[in-house]
Amino acid sequence: MGEVELSYCVVNTNGREYLLACLDAIERTHPRDLSREVLVLDNCSDDGSVAAVEQSGHDARVIALDRRTGKSENDSALMRESRGRWCLMLNEDSELHEGAAQALVQALRADPAAAVAGAQLLS
């Protein structure tokens, strides 16, 4: 397998329906010319989120925690597990718009010294 360019890193805490919608948006908006992986860190949910992802047919690797942890620990765990050149950090209620991932990757490619690119948050 070649290099993974983009890792979608999603943290979920009891947001089953939001999570499934987020995974749908990743599938729908991902630039086809980029290799990718999808990681879901489940933060000790009790709403059936893990089973829902496993049964959804999405190509996502689930990391299920047995105790709740905070945001920085969750994000750090996802970055350690990721294989991508870049990580797009998301929460389960993130809604990706068409072109968002492509724009972030283009910004990072344009400046090899860049370590981080941030997306615009919309309500």
N, C-alpha and C positions, 0 to 999 in steps of 0.2 A: 504494500500500500504506500502511496506517495505521501508527501507532506500535507498535513491538514493546515489549511490557511486560516480558517475562522472557526473558533469554538464558541458556540452559543451556550452560555452558562446561566442557568435559570435556578433561582432559589424559590422554593415553595413552602408555605406554612398554611396548611388547611385551606388551600385555594383551588380545589380540584377543578371546578368549572373554568376559572380564570386560567389555570395552567393549561388545560386542554385547548383553550382558545389561543393562548400564547404559542403553543406548539403548532397549531394550525397556521398561525400568522408566519411563523418561521418557515414552514413548508411553502406557503404561498408567496412569500416575498424574497426568499433567498436567491441571490444571484447565481444562476446556473453555471457560470464559469469559475466559481470558487469552490474548492473542496471544503467540506465542513464536517463538524461533529456537533451533536447536541447533548449536553449534560444537564441533568436535573438533580439538584440536591434537595431532597425532601427533609425538611426540618422537623422531624418527629410528628408528622401529621396523623390525625386520627379520623380523617374524612374519606379514606379510600383512595387518596391521590396516587399512591404508588401502584396499586392494582389498576387504576384507570389508565395510567400511562402505559403500563405493560400490556394492557388489552387494546390500546388505541391503534396500534399499528404504526405509531411514530417510531422512527429510528432514533431513539434517545436512550442514553445510558443513565440509569437511575442510581444515585448514591443515597441510600436511606439511612438517616441518623436515628439512633435509639434514644437520643436526648436532645433537647432544644439548645441551640447555640445562637450567638449573636451574628449580626451582619458581617463584621470583619472576619470572623472565624469561618462563616459560610463561604464568603467570597474567596478567602485564602484557600480553603479546601478545594473549591472548584478550579482555581487557577493551578493548583498543584496537580490535579487530575487531568487537566486539559492537555491536548497534544497540539493545539493550534498555534500558528504564528501569532495570531491576535485573538483576544477574548472579548466577546460582547457580553457584558454583565447585565442580566435582566432579573426582574422579579416576576412572579407568576401573573401579575396583573399588567405586565407590560404589553402594549399593543404596537407591534412593528408596522410601520407604513412602508409602502412600496418604495424602494430606492434607499431606505435608511441604512441598511447594512453596507450596500455598495458605496454610499457616500462616505461612511466612516473608513472603510478600507481604502478608498481613493485618497482620503486625507492622510492616512498613515503611509501609504506608498509614496505620496508626494514629498514627504519630509522624513528621510531615513533616520533622523535624529529624534523623531517624535516617539514618545513612549505611550502616550494616552491620547485618545480622541473622545470627545463627549458628544452625545446626541442632544438635540433640543427636546425638552420635556413639554408635552402638551396636556392640557386637562380635558 
